[in-house]
Amino acid sequence: SEWQDERDYSNLAKELGVMPVGLSMPRVGLTQEAQERVVAYIESIGDSKKEERESLGVYIMIFFGVMSVLAYLWKRRVWSEVH
């Protein structure tokens, strides 16, 4: 067709049903920016709760820290009565 270059072998490959040796299909991939946008979109759709989960992690670590201090103080109180 008129929009394809003569060096584009995709029509030949379609007609023959095989890719000629030494030739490859033309690269019609995404630009780097478009690829990054697609990856960001897929990540946001695939894991929509990621931000919520990451912010919750901070609160859980604080909770564990407080509980560790309380457990340590309780242990000292209990064992001080034993000795």
N, CA, C and O atoms as a Maestro MAE file, in Angstrom:
{
 s_m_m2io_version
 :::
 2.0.0
}

f_m_ct {
 s_m_title
 :::
 protein
 m_atom[332] {
  # First column is atom index #
  i_m_mmod_type
  r_m_x_coord
  r_m_y_coord
  r_m_z_coord
  i_m_residue_number
  s_m_chain_name
  s_m_pdb_residue_name
  s_m_pdb_atom_name
  i_m_atomic_number
  :::
  1 25 0.838 -1.188 0.000 1 A "SER " " N  " 7
  2 3 0.000 0.000 0.000 1 A "SER " " CA " 6
  3 2 0.872 1.237 0.000 1 A "SER " " C  " 6
  4 15 2.084 1.145 0.199 1 A "SER " " O  " 8
  5 25 0.269 2.392 -0.221 2 A "GLU " " N  " 7
  6 3 1.043 3.617 -0.413 2 A "GLU " " CA " 6
  7 2 1.676 4.142 0.872 2 A "GLU " " C  " 6
  8 15 2.660 4.878 0.795 2 A "GLU " " O  " 8
  9 25 1.160 3.800 2.038 3 A "TRP " " N  " 7
  10 3 1.740 4.315 3.284 3 A "TRP " " CA " 6
  11 2 2.899 3.466 3.791 3 A "TRP " " C  " 6
  12 15 3.593 3.871 4.724 3 A "TRP " " O  " 8
  13 25 3.124 2.291 3.193 4 A "GLN " " N  " 7
  14 3 4.226 1.439 3.617 4 A "GLN " " CA " 6
  15 2 5.450 1.668 2.746 4 A "GLN " " C  " 6
  16 15 5.346 1.932 1.548 4 A "GLN " " O  " 8
  17 25 6.592 1.563 3.369 5 A "ASP " " N  " 7
  18 3 7.862 1.689 2.683 5 A "ASP " " CA " 6
  19 2 8.137 0.397 1.907 5 A "ASP " " C  " 6
  20 15 7.655 -0.673 2.279 5 A "ASP " " O  " 8
  21 25 8.912 0.507 0.831 6 A "GLU " " N  " 7
  22 3 9.251 -0.685 0.044 6 A "GLU " " CA " 6
  23 2 10.095 -1.668 0.851 6 A "GLU " " C  " 6
  24 15 10.079 -2.870 0.585 6 A "GLU " " O  " 8
  25 25 10.837 -1.153 1.844 7 A "ARG " " N  " 7
  26 3 11.695 -2.013 2.655 7 A "ARG " " CA " 6
  27 2 10.920 -2.695 3.780 7 A "ARG " " C  " 6
  28 15 11.497 -3.469 4.543 7 A "ARG " " O  " 8
  29 25 9.655 -2.426 3.891 8 A "ASP " " N  " 7
  30 3 8.824 -3.055 4.916 8 A "ASP " " CA " 6
  31 2 8.412 -4.432 4.399 8 A "ASP " " C  " 6
  32 15 7.671 -4.547 3.423 8 A "ASP " " O  " 8
  33 25 8.902 -5.464 5.065 9 A "TYR " " N  " 7
  34 3 8.688 -6.825 4.586 9 A "TYR " " CA " 6
  35 2 7.479 -7.490 5.222 9 A "TYR " " C  " 6
  36 15 7.292 -8.697 5.069 9 A "TYR " " O  " 8
  37 25 6.652 -6.727 5.935 10 A "SER " " N  " 7
  38 3 5.514 -7.359 6.599 10 A "SER " " CA " 6
  39 2 4.514 -7.912 5.587 10 A "SER " " C  " 6
  40 15 3.919 -8.962 5.830 10 A "SER " " O  " 8
  41 25 4.315 -7.226 4.450 11 A "ASN " " N  " 7
  42 3 3.396 -7.756 3.433 11 A "ASN " " CA " 6
  43 2 3.937 -9.053 2.831 11 A "ASN " " C  " 6
  44 15 3.182 -9.999 2.603 11 A "ASN " " O  " 8
  45 25 5.235 -9.094 2.578 12 A "LEU " " N  " 7
  46 3 5.854 -10.294 2.035 12 A "LEU " " CA " 6
  47 2 5.713 -11.451 3.023 12 A "LEU " " C  " 6
  48 15 5.403 -12.576 2.632 12 A "LEU " " O  " 8
  49 25 5.942 -11.168 4.293 13 A "ALA " " N  " 7
  50 3 5.827 -12.214 5.306 13 A "ALA " " CA " 6
  51 2 4.397 -12.720 5.389 13 A "ALA " " C  " 6
  52 15 4.173 -13.915 5.583 13 A "ALA " " O  " 8
  53 25 3.431 -11.831 5.246 14 A "LYS " " N  " 7
  54 3 2.027 -12.255 5.281 14 A "LYS " " CA " 6
  55 2 1.699 -13.128 4.072 14 A "LYS " " C  " 6
  56 15 1.011 -14.142 4.193 14 A "LYS " " O  " 8
  57 25 2.197 -12.726 2.911 15 A "GLU " " N  " 7
  58 3 1.908 -13.487 1.697 15 A "GLU " " CA " 6
  59 2 2.554 -14.876 1.738 15 A "GLU " " C  " 6
  60 15 1.931 -15.865 1.352 15 A "GLU " " O  " 8
  61 25 3.788 -14.943 2.200 16 A "LEU " " N  " 7
  62 3 4.502 -16.214 2.233 16 A "LEU " " CA " 6
  63 2 4.133 -17.055 3.447 16 A "LEU " " C  " 6
  64 15 4.275 -18.278 3.431 16 A "LEU " " O  " 8
  65 25 3.666 -16.405 4.479 17 A "GLY " " N  " 7
  66 3 3.348 -17.122 5.701 17 A "GLY " " CA " 6
  67 2 4.564 -17.392 6.568 17 A "GLY " " C  " 6
  68 15 4.455 -18.052 7.602 17 A "GLY " " O  " 8
  69 25 5.720 -16.890 6.161 18 A "VAL " " N  " 7
  70 3 6.959 -17.052 6.935 18 A "VAL " " CA " 6
  71 2 7.742 -15.750 6.879 18 A "VAL " " C  " 6
  72 15 7.487 -14.888 6.038 18 A "VAL " " O  " 8
  73 25 8.685 -15.626 7.777 19 A "MET " " N  " 7
  74 3 9.562 -14.465 7.744 19 A "MET " " CA " 6
  75 2 10.820 -14.838 6.981 19 A "MET " " C  " 6
  76 15 11.452 -15.842 7.310 19 A "MET " " O  " 8
  77 25 11.209 -14.062 5.969 20 A "PRO " " N  " 7
  78 3 12.427 -14.368 5.217 20 A "PRO " " CA " 6
  79 2 13.657 -14.348 6.125 20 A "PRO " " C  " 6
  80 15 13.716 -13.566 7.074 20 A "PRO " " O  " 8
  81 25 14.637 -15.203 5.837 21 A "VAL " " N  " 7
  82 3 15.854 -15.301 6.636 21 A "VAL " " CA " 6
  83 2 16.631 -13.996 6.531 21 A "VAL " " C  " 6
  84 15 16.803 -13.453 5.439 21 A "VAL " " O  " 8
  85 25 17.098 -13.496 7.669 22 A "GLY " " N  " 7
  86 3 17.902 -12.281 7.676 22 A "GLY " " CA " 6
  87 2 17.093 -11.004 7.739 22 A "GLY " " C  " 6
  88 15 17.669 -9.921 7.845 22 A "GLY " " O  " 8
  89 25 15.806 -11.096 7.679 23 A "LEU " " N  " 7
  90 3 14.964 -9.903 7.736 23 A "LEU " " CA " 6
  91 2 14.071 -9.981 8.968 23 A "LEU " " C  " 6
  92 15 13.790 -11.066 9.477 23 A "LEU " " O  " 8
  93 25 13.640 -8.851 9.428 24 A "SER " " N  " 7
  94 3 12.752 -8.843 10.589 24 A "SER " " CA " 6
  95 2 11.586 -7.909 10.331 24 A "SER " " C  " 6
  96 15 11.613 -7.075 9.426 24 A "SER " " O  " 8
  97 25 10.579 -8.069 11.139 25 A "MET " " N  " 7
  98 3 9.411 -7.204 11.031 25 A "MET " " CA " 6
  99 2 9.805 -5.798 11.471 25 A "MET " " C  " 6
  100 15 10.699 -5.642 12.302 25 A "MET " " O  " 8
  101 25 9.164 -4.796 10.938 26 A "PRO " " N  " 7
  102 3 9.491 -3.426 11.342 26 A "PRO " " CA " 6
  103 2 9.122 -3.192 12.804 26 A "PRO " " C  " 6
  104 15 8.134 -3.733 13.302 26 A "PRO " " O  " 8
  105 25 9.924 -2.383 13.480 27 A "ARG " " N  " 7
  106 3 9.659 -2.080 14.886 27 A "ARG " " CA " 6
  107 2 8.565 -1.020 14.944 27 A "ARG " " C  " 6
  108 15 8.743 0.103 14.472 27 A "ARG " " O  " 8
  109 25 7.445 -1.391 15.524 28 A "VAL " " N  " 7
  110 3 6.320 -0.461 15.633 28 A "VAL " " CA " 6
  111 2 5.904 -0.321 17.096 28 A "VAL " " C  " 6
  112 15 4.731 -0.102 17.398 28 A "VAL " " O  " 8
  113 25 6.871 -0.450 17.995 29 A "GLY " " N  " 7
  114 3 6.594 -0.389 19.428 29 A "GLY " " CA " 6
  115 2 6.302 1.019 19.909 29 A "GLY " " C  " 6
  116 15 6.200 1.960 19.121 29 A "GLY " " O  " 8
  117 25 6.171 1.139 21.205 30 A "LEU " " N  " 7
  118 3 5.876 2.412 21.840 30 A "LEU " " CA " 6
  119 2 7.150 3.208 22.076 30 A "LEU " " C  " 6
  120 15 8.244 2.651 22.166 30 A "LEU " " O  " 8
  121 25 6.985 4.524 22.172 31 A "THR " " N  " 7
  122 3 8.110 5.357 22.580 31 A "THR " " CA " 6
  123 2 8.360 5.119 24.064 31 A "THR " " C  " 6
  124 15 7.522 4.533 24.749 31 A "THR " " O  " 8
  125 25 9.500 5.567 24.559 32 A "GLN " " N  " 7
  126 3 9.841 5.366 25.969 32 A "GLN " " CA " 6
  127 2 8.805 6.032 26.873 32 A "GLN " " C  " 6
  128 15 8.385 5.447 27.872 32 A "GLN " " O  " 8
  129 25 8.396 7.245 26.529 33 A "GLU " " N  " 7
  130 3 7.394 7.959 27.339 33 A "GLU " " CA " 6
  131 2 6.054 7.224 27.335 33 A "GLU " " C  " 6
  132 15 5.426 7.071 28.382 33 A "GLU " " O  " 8
  133 25 5.621 6.774 26.166 34 A "ALA " " N  " 7
  134 3 4.354 6.050 26.078 34 A "ALA " " CA " 6
  135 2 4.427 4.730 26.842 34 A "ALA " " C  " 6
  136 15 3.458 4.326 27.485 34 A "ALA " " O  " 8
  137 25 5.558 4.072 26.772 35 A "GLN " " N  " 7
  138 3 5.735 2.814 27.498 35 A "GLN " " CA " 6
  139 2 5.649 3.050 29.004 35 A "GLN " " C  " 6
  140 15 5.013 2.272 29.714 35 A "GLN " " O  " 8
  141 25 6.283 4.115 29.497 36 A "GLU " " N  " 7
  142 3 6.226 4.428 30.929 36 A "GLU " " CA " 6
  143 2 4.803 4.755 31.362 36 A "GLU " " C  " 6
  144 15 4.386 4.377 32.457 36 A "GLU " " O  " 8
  145 25 4.056 5.455 30.511 37 A "ARG " " N  " 7
  146 3 2.668 5.780 30.834 37 A "ARG " " CA " 6
  147 2 1.809 4.521 30.895 37 A "ARG " " C  " 6
  148 15 0.958 4.393 31.775 37 A "ARG " " O  " 8
  149 25 2.026 3.597 29.971 38 A "VAL " " N  " 7
  150 3 1.260 2.348 29.962 38 A "VAL " " CA " 6
  151 2 1.577 1.528 31.209 38 A "VAL " " C  " 6
  152 15 0.672 0.989 31.845 38 A "VAL " " O  " 8
  153 25 2.853 1.433 31.559 39 A "VAL " " N  " 7
  154 3 3.249 0.670 32.745 39 A "VAL " " CA " 6
  155 2 2.651 1.298 34.002 39 A "VAL " " C  " 6
  156 15 2.151 0.583 34.870 39 A "VAL " " O  " 8
  157 25 2.696 2.625 34.107 40 A "ALA " " N  " 7
  158 3 2.122 3.307 35.275 40 A "ALA " " CA " 6
  159 2 0.618 3.061 35.356 40 A "ALA " " C  " 6
  160 15 0.081 2.850 36.443 40 A "ALA " " O  " 8
  161 25 -0.055 3.088 34.222 41 A "TYR " " N  " 7
  162 3 -1.501 2.853 34.204 41 A "TYR " " CA " 6
  163 2 -1.826 1.421 34.638 41 A "TYR " " C  " 6
  164 15 -2.732 1.203 35.443 41 A "TYR " " O  " 8
  165 25 -1.096 0.466 34.113 42 A "ILE " " N  " 7
  166 3 -1.348 -0.934 34.458 42 A "ILE " " CA " 6
  167 2 -1.069 -1.178 35.942 42 A "ILE " " C  " 6
  168 15 -1.809 -1.907 36.601 42 A "ILE " " O  " 8
  169 25 0.002 -0.566 36.470 43 A "GLU " " N  " 7
  170 3 0.290 -0.710 37.901 43 A "GLU " " CA " 6
  171 2 -0.820 -0.102 38.748 43 A "GLU " " C  " 6
  172 15 -1.211 -0.676 39.764 43 A "GLU " " O  " 8
  173 25 -1.331 1.058 38.335 44 A "SER " " N  " 7
  174 3 -2.385 1.704 39.129 44 A "SER " " CA " 6
  175 2 -3.686 0.912 39.074 44 A "SER " " C  " 6
  176 15 -4.403 0.846 40.072 44 A "SER " " O  " 8
  177 25 -4.001 0.320 37.951 45 A "ILE " " N  " 7
  178 3 -5.225 -0.470 37.824 45 A "ILE " " CA " 6
  179 2 -5.063 -1.820 38.527 45 A "ILE " " C  " 6
  180 15 -5.980 -2.284 39.205 45 A "ILE " " O  " 8
  181 25 -3.917 -2.435 38.366 46 A "GLY " " N  " 7
  182 3 -3.693 -3.763 38.925 46 A "GLY " " CA " 6
  183 2 -3.581 -3.784 40.437 46 A "GLY " " C  " 6
  184 15 -3.884 -4.799 41.063 46 A "GLY " " O  " 8
  185 25 -3.149 -2.675 41.039 47 A "ASP " " N  " 7
  186 3 -2.967 -2.626 42.491 47 A "ASP " " CA " 6
  187 2 -3.503 -1.295 42.997 47 A "ASP " " C  " 6
  188 15 -2.739 -0.419 43.399 47 A "ASP " " O  " 8
  189 25 -4.810 -1.155 42.972 48 A "SER " " N  " 7
  190 3 -5.434 0.121 43.311 48 A "SER " " CA " 6
  191 2 -5.339 0.453 44.791 48 A "SER " " C  " 6
  192 15 -5.525 1.612 45.162 48 A "SER " " O  " 8
  193 25 -5.058 -0.510 45.642 49 A "LYS " " N  " 7
  194 3 -4.970 -0.281 47.090 49 A "LYS " " CA " 6
  195 2 -3.526 -0.109 47.568 49 A "LYS " " C  " 6
  196 15 -3.278 -0.124 48.773 49 A "LYS " " O  " 8
  197 25 -2.580 0.052 46.659 50 A "LYS " " N  " 7
  198 3 -1.168 0.113 47.030 50 A "LYS " " CA " 6
  199 2 -0.877 1.280 47.971 50 A "LYS " " C  " 6
  200 15 -0.216 1.086 48.991 50 A "LYS " " O  " 8
  201 25 -1.344 2.470 47.659 51 A "GLU " " N  " 7
  202 3 -1.081 3.641 48.499 51 A "GLU " " CA " 6
  203 2 -1.691 3.459 49.884 51 A "GLU " " C  " 6
  204 15 -1.063 3.785 50.891 51 A "GLU " " O  " 8
  205 25 -2.908 2.940 49.933 52 A "GLU " " N  " 7
  206 3 -3.567 2.714 51.221 52 A "GLU " " CA " 6
  207 2 -2.782 1.699 52.057 52 A "GLU " " C  " 6
  208 15 -2.609 1.877 53.263 52 A "GLU " " O  " 8
  209 25 -2.315 0.647 51.410 53 A "ARG " " N  " 7
  210 3 -1.570 -0.399 52.104 53 A "ARG " " CA " 6
  211 2 -0.231 0.131 52.616 53 A "ARG " " C  " 6
  212 15 0.179 -0.200 53.728 53 A "ARG " " O  " 8
  213 25 0.449 0.948 51.818 54 A "GLU " " N  " 7
  214 3 1.736 1.490 52.233 54 A "GLU " " CA " 6
  215 2 1.581 2.477 53.386 54 A "GLU " " C  " 6
  216 15 2.413 2.492 54.293 54 A "GLU " " O  " 8
  217 25 0.532 3.300 53.370 55 A "SER " " N  " 7
  218 3 0.329 4.244 54.470 55 A "SER " " CA " 6
  219 2 -0.093 3.505 55.737 55 A "SER " " C  " 6
  220 15 0.247 3.934 56.839 55 A "SER " " O  " 8
  221 25 -0.817 2.415 55.598 56 A "LEU " " N  " 7
  222 3 -1.225 1.624 56.749 56 A "LEU " " CA " 6
  223 2 -0.020 0.942 57.392 56 A "LEU " " C  " 6
  224 15 -0.006 0.722 58.604 56 A "LEU " " O  " 8
  225 25 0.976 0.612 56.603 57 A "GLY " " N  " 7
  226 3 2.177 -0.032 57.121 57 A "GLY " " CA " 6
  227 2 2.881 0.799 58.179 57 A "GLY " " C  " 6
  228 15 3.420 0.244 59.136 57 A "GLY " " O  " 8
  229 25 2.890 2.119 58.028 58 A "VAL " " N  " 7
  230 3 3.519 3.001 59.010 58 A "VAL " " CA " 6
  231 2 2.792 2.889 60.345 58 A "VAL " " C  " 6
  232 15 3.430 2.782 61.393 58 A "VAL " " O  " 8
  233 25 1.475 2.912 60.312 59 A "TYR " " N  " 7
  234 3 0.696 2.816 61.547 59 A "TYR " " CA " 6
  235 2 0.878 1.453 62.224 59 A "TYR " " C  " 6
  236 15 0.905 1.365 63.451 59 A "TYR " " O  " 8
  237 25 0.998 0.423 61.440 60 A "ILE " " N  " 7
  238 3 1.209 -0.913 62.007 60 A "ILE " " CA " 6
  239 2 2.570 -0.989 62.697 60 A "ILE " " C  " 6
  240 15 2.689 -1.584 63.768 60 A "ILE " " O  " 8
  241 25 3.598 -0.388 62.088 61 A "MET " " N  " 7
  242 3 4.923 -0.383 62.713 61 A "MET " " CA " 6
  243 2 4.904 0.403 64.023 61 A "MET " " C  " 6
  244 15 5.540 -0.007 64.994 61 A "MET " " O  " 8
  245 25 4.185 1.525 64.066 62 A "ILE " " N  " 7
  246 3 4.048 2.293 65.308 62 A "ILE " " CA " 6
  247 2 3.331 1.450 66.359 62 A "ILE " " C  " 6
  248 15 3.745 1.418 67.517 62 A "ILE " " O  " 8
  249 25 2.260 0.769 65.961 63 A "PHE " " N  " 7
  250 3 1.513 -0.098 66.876 63 A "PHE " " CA " 6
  251 2 2.423 -1.177 67.464 63 A "PHE " " C  " 6
  252 15 2.411 -1.409 68.672 63 A "PHE " " O  " 8
  253 25 3.212 -1.835 66.611 64 A "PHE " " N  " 7
  254 3 4.125 -2.872 67.099 64 A "PHE " " CA " 6
  255 2 5.162 -2.287 68.055 64 A "PHE " " C  " 6
  256 15 5.521 -2.925 69.044 64 A "PHE " " O  " 8
  257 25 5.637 -1.094 67.769 65 A "GLY " " N  " 7
  258 3 6.602 -0.448 68.657 65 A "GLY " " CA " 6
  259 2 6.014 -0.176 70.031 65 A "GLY " " C  " 6
  260 15 6.646 -0.462 71.047 65 A "GLY " " O  " 8
  261 25 4.796 0.379 70.067 66 A "VAL " " N  " 7
  262 3 4.125 0.664 71.336 66 A "VAL " " CA " 6
  263 2 3.857 -0.636 72.094 66 A "VAL " " C  " 6
  264 15 4.095 -0.714 73.299 66 A "VAL " " O  " 8
  265 25 3.366 -1.648 71.395 67 A "MET " " N  " 7
  266 3 3.083 -2.924 72.055 67 A "MET " " CA " 6
  267 2 4.363 -3.581 72.585 67 A "MET " " C  " 6
  268 15 4.334 -4.227 73.632 67 A "MET " " O  " 8
  269 25 5.466 -3.424 71.882 68 A "SER " " N  " 7
  270 3 6.738 -3.985 72.360 68 A "SER " " CA " 6
  271 2 7.169 -3.316 73.656 68 A "SER " " C  " 6
  272 15 7.615 -3.985 74.587 68 A "SER " " O  " 8
  273 25 7.034 -1.990 73.716 69 A "VAL " " N  " 7
  274 3 7.388 -1.267 74.939 69 A "VAL " " CA " 6
  275 2 6.488 -1.709 76.088 69 A "VAL " " C  " 6
  276 15 6.973 -1.963 77.190 69 A "VAL " " O  " 8
  277 25 5.190 -1.802 75.841 70 A "LEU " " N  " 7
  278 3 4.261 -2.235 76.890 70 A "LEU " " CA " 6
  279 2 4.561 -3.663 77.349 70 A "LEU " " C  " 6
  280 15 4.512 -3.949 78.546 70 A "LEU " " O  " 8
  281 25 4.864 -4.548 76.424 71 A "ALA " " N  " 7
  282 3 5.185 -5.934 76.781 71 A "ALA " " CA " 6
  283 2 6.466 -5.994 77.612 71 A "ALA " " C  " 6
  284 15 6.553 -6.770 78.563 71 A "ALA " " O  " 8
  285 25 7.450 -5.185 77.258 72 A "TYR " " N  " 7
  286 3 8.697 -5.160 78.018 72 A "TYR " " CA " 6
  287 2 8.451 -4.652 79.434 72 A "TYR " " C  " 6
  288 15 8.955 -5.233 80.395 72 A "TYR " " O  " 8
  289 25 7.681 -3.569 79.574 73 A "LEU " " N  " 7
  290 3 7.384 -3.031 80.904 73 A "LEU " " CA " 6
  291 2 6.595 -4.031 81.738 73 A "LEU " " C  " 6
  292 15 6.845 -4.165 82.936 73 A "LEU " " O  " 8
  293 25 5.653 -4.730 81.129 74 A "TRP " " N  " 7
  294 3 4.856 -5.743 81.836 74 A "TRP " " CA " 6
  295 2 5.750 -6.898 82.296 74 A "TRP " " C  " 6
  296 15 5.612 -7.394 83.414 74 A "TRP " " O  " 8
  297 25 6.658 -7.315 81.427 75 A "LYS " " N  " 7
  298 3 7.592 -8.402 81.764 75 A "LYS " " CA " 6
  299 2 8.463 -8.006 82.945 75 A "LYS " " C  " 6
  300 15 8.672 -8.815 83.849 75 A "LYS " " O  " 8
  301 25 8.975 -6.785 82.960 76 A "ARG " " N  " 7
  302 3 9.807 -6.331 84.083 76 A "ARG " " CA " 6
  303 2 9.014 -6.325 85.379 76 A "ARG " " C  " 6
  304 15 9.533 -6.687 86.435 76 A "ARG " " O  " 8
  305 25 7.753 -5.913 85.295 77 A "ARG " " N  " 7
  306 3 6.916 -5.856 86.498 77 A "ARG " " CA " 6
  307 2 6.657 -7.264 87.044 77 A "ARG " " C  " 6
  308 15 6.771 -7.507 88.245 77 A "ARG " " O  " 8
  309 25 6.308 -8.186 86.141 78 A "VAL " " N  " 7
  310 3 6.017 -9.560 86.562 78 A "VAL " " CA " 6
  311 2 7.261 -10.217 87.136 78 A "VAL " " C  " 6
  312 15 7.187 -10.832 88.200 78 A "VAL " " O  " 8
  313 25 8.393 -10.106 86.469 79 A "TRP " " N  " 7
  314 3 9.609 -10.784 86.924 79 A "TRP " " CA " 6
  315 2 10.225 -10.110 88.152 79 A "TRP " " C  " 6
  316 15 10.975 -10.743 88.896 79 A "TRP " " O  " 8
  317 25 9.912 -8.830 88.365 80 A "SER " " N  " 7
  318 3 10.443 -8.187 89.574 80 A "SER " " CA " 6
  319 2 9.779 -8.759 90.821 80 A "SER " " C  " 6
  320 15 10.398 -8.798 91.884 80 A "SER " " O  " 8
  321 25 8.539 -9.201 90.708 81 A "GLU " " N  " 7
  322 3 7.834 -9.801 91.833 81 A "GLU " " CA " 6
  323 2 8.332 -11.217 92.109 81 A "GLU " " C  " 6
  324 15 8.269 -11.680 93.248 81 A "GLU " " O  " 8
  325 25 8.819 -11.900 91.097 82 A "VAL " " N  " 7
  326 3 9.295 -13.267 91.249 82 A "VAL " " CA " 6
  327 2 10.621 -13.284 91.999 82 A "VAL " " C  " 6
  328 15 10.846 -14.168 92.826 82 A "VAL " " O  " 8
  329 25 11.501 -12.330 91.730 83 A "HIS " " N  " 7
  330 3 12.833 -12.311 92.352 83 A "HIS " " CA " 6
  331 2 12.777 -11.580 93.615 83 A "HIS " " C  " 6
  332 15 13.794 -11.448 94.297 83 A "HIS " " O  " 8
  :::
 }
 m_bond[331] {
  # First column is bond index #
  i_m_from
  i_m_to
  i_m_order
  :::
  1 1 2 1
  2 2 3 1
  3 3 4 2
  4 3 5 1
  5 5 6 1
  6 6 7 1
  7 7 8 2
  8 7 9 1
  9 9 10 1
  10 10 11 1
  11 11 12 2
  12 11 13 1
  13 13 14 1
  14 14 15 1
  15 15 16 2
  16 15 17 1
  17 17 18 1
  18 18 19 1
  19 19 20 2
  20 19 21 1
  21 21 22 1
  22 22 23 1
  23 23 24 2
  24 23 25 1
  25 25 26 1
  26 26 27 1
  27 27 28 2
  28 27 29 1
  29 29 30 1
  30 30 31 1
  31 31 32 2
  32 31 33 1
  33 33 34 1
  34 34 35 1
  35 35 36 2
  36 35 37 1
  37 37 38 1
  38 38 39 1
  39 39 40 2
  40 39 41 1
  41 41 42 1
  42 42 43 1
  43 43 44 2
  44 43 45 1
  45 45 46 1
  46 46 47 1
  47 47 48 2
  48 47 49 1
  49 49 50 1
  50 50 51 1
  51 51 52 2
  52 51 53 1
  53 53 54 1
  54 54 55 1
  55 55 56 2
  56 55 57 1
  57 57 58 1
  58 58 59 1
  59 59 60 2
  60 59 61 1
  61 61 62 1
  62 62 63 1
  63 63 64 2
  64 63 65 1
  65 65 66 1
  66 66 67 1
  67 67 68 2
  68 67 69 1
  69 69 70 1
  70 70 71 1
  71 71 72 2
  72 71 73 1
  73 73 74 1
  74 74 75 1
  75 75 76 2
  76 75 77 1
  77 77 78 1
  78 78 79 1
  79 79 80 2
  80 79 81 1
  81 81 82 1
  82 82 83 1
  83 83 84 2
  84 83 85 1
  85 85 86 1
  86 86 87 1
  87 87 88 2
  88 87 89 1
  89 89 90 1
  90 90 91 1
  91 91 92 2
  92 91 93 1
  93 93 94 1
  94 94 95 1
  95 95 96 2
  96 95 97 1
  97 97 98 1
  98 98 99 1
  99 99 100 2
  100 99 101 1
  101 101 102 1
  102 102 103 1
  103 103 104 2
  104 103 105 1
  105 105 106 1
  106 106 107 1
  107 107 108 2
  108 107 109 1
  109 109 110 1
  110 110 111 1
  111 111 112 2
  112 111 113 1
  113 113 114 1
  114 114 115 1
  115 115 116 2
  116 115 117 1
  117 117 118 1
  118 118 119 1
  119 119 120 2
  120 119 121 1
  121 121 122 1
  122 122 123 1
  123 123 124 2
  124 123 125 1
  125 125 126 1
  126 126 127 1
  127 127 128 2
  128 127 129 1
  129 129 130 1
  130 130 131 1
  131 131 132 2
  132 131 133 1
  133 133 134 1
  134 134 135 1
  135 135 136 2
  136 135 137 1
  137 137 138 1
  138 138 139 1
  139 139 140 2
  140 139 141 1
  141 141 142 1
  142 142 143 1
  143 143 144 2
  144 143 145 1
  145 145 146 1
  146 146 147 1
  147 147 148 2
  148 147 149 1
  149 149 150 1
  150 150 151 1
  151 151 152 2
  152 151 153 1
  153 153 154 1
  154 154 155 1
  155 155 156 2
  156 155 157 1
  157 157 158 1
  158 158 159 1
  159 159 160 2
  160 159 161 1
  161 161 162 1
  162 162 163 1
  163 163 164 2
  164 163 165 1
  165 165 166 1
  166 166 167 1
  167 167 168 2
  168 167 169 1
  169 169 170 1
  170 170 171 1
  171 171 172 2
  172 171 173 1
  173 173 174 1
  174 174 175 1
  175 175 176 2
  176 175 177 1
  177 177 178 1
  178 178 179 1
  179 179 180 2
  180 179 181 1
  181 181 182 1
  182 182 183 1
  183 183 184 2
  184 183 185 1
  185 185 186 1
  186 186 187 1
  187 187 188 2
  188 187 189 1
  189 189 190 1
  190 190 191 1
  191 191 192 2
  192 191 193 1
  193 193 194 1
  194 194 195 1
  195 195 196 2
  196 195 197 1
  197 197 198 1
  198 198 199 1
  199 199 200 2
  200 199 201 1
  201 201 202 1
  202 202 203 1
  203 203 204 2
  204 203 205 1
  205 205 206 1
  206 206 207 1
  207 207 208 2
  208 207 209 1
  209 209 210 1
  210 210 211 1
  211 211 212 2
  212 211 213 1
  213 213 214 1
  214 214 215 1
  215 215 216 2
  216 215 217 1
  217 217 218 1
  218 218 219 1
  219 219 220 2
  220 219 221 1
  221 221 222 1
  222 222 223 1
  223 223 224 2
  224 223 225 1
  225 225 226 1
  226 226 227 1
  227 227 228 2
  228 227 229 1
  229 229 230 1
  230 230 231 1
  231 231 232 2
  232 231 233 1
  233 233 234 1
  234 234 235 1
  235 235 236 2
  236 235 237 1
  237 237 238 1
  238 238 239 1
  239 239 240 2
  240 239 241 1
  241 241 242 1
  242 242 243 1
  243 243 244 2
  244 243 245 1
  245 245 246 1
  246 246 247 1
  247 247 248 2
  248 247 249 1
  249 249 250 1
  250 250 251 1
  251 251 252 2
  252 251 253 1
  253 253 254 1
  254 254 255 1
  255 255 256 2
  256 255 257 1
  257 257 258 1
  258 258 259 1
  259 259 260 2
  260 259 261 1
  261 261 262 1
  262 262 263 1
  263 263 264 2
  264 263 265 1
  265 265 266 1
  266 266 267 1
  267 267 268 2
  268 267 269 1
  269 269 270 1
  270 270 271 1
  271 271 272 2
  272 271 273 1
  273 273 274 1
  274 274 275 1
  275 275 276 2
  276 275 277 1
  277 277 278 1
  278 278 279 1
  279 279 280 2
  280 279 281 1
  281 281 282 1
  282 282 283 1
  283 283 284 2
  284 283 285 1
  285 285 286 1
  286 286 287 1
  287 287 288 2
  288 287 289 1
  289 289 290 1
  290 290 291 1
  291 291 292 2
  292 291 293 1
  293 293 294 1
  294 294 295 1
  295 295 296 2
  296 295 297 1
  297 297 298 1
  298 298 299 1
  299 299 300 2
  300 299 301 1
  301 301 302 1
  302 302 303 1
  303 303 304 2
  304 303 305 1
  305 305 306 1
  306 306 307 1
  307 307 308 2
  308 307 309 1
  309 309 310 1
  310 310 311 1
  311 311 312 2
  312 311 313 1
  313 313 314 1
  314 314 315 1
  315 315 316 2
  316 315 317 1
  317 317 318 1
  318 318 319 1
  319 319 320 2
  320 319 321 1
  321 321 322 1
  322 322 323 1
  323 323 324 2
  324 323 325 1
  325 325 326 1
  326 326 327 1
  327 327 328 2
  328 327 329 1
  329 329 330 1
  330 330 331 1
  331 331 332 2
  :::
 }
}
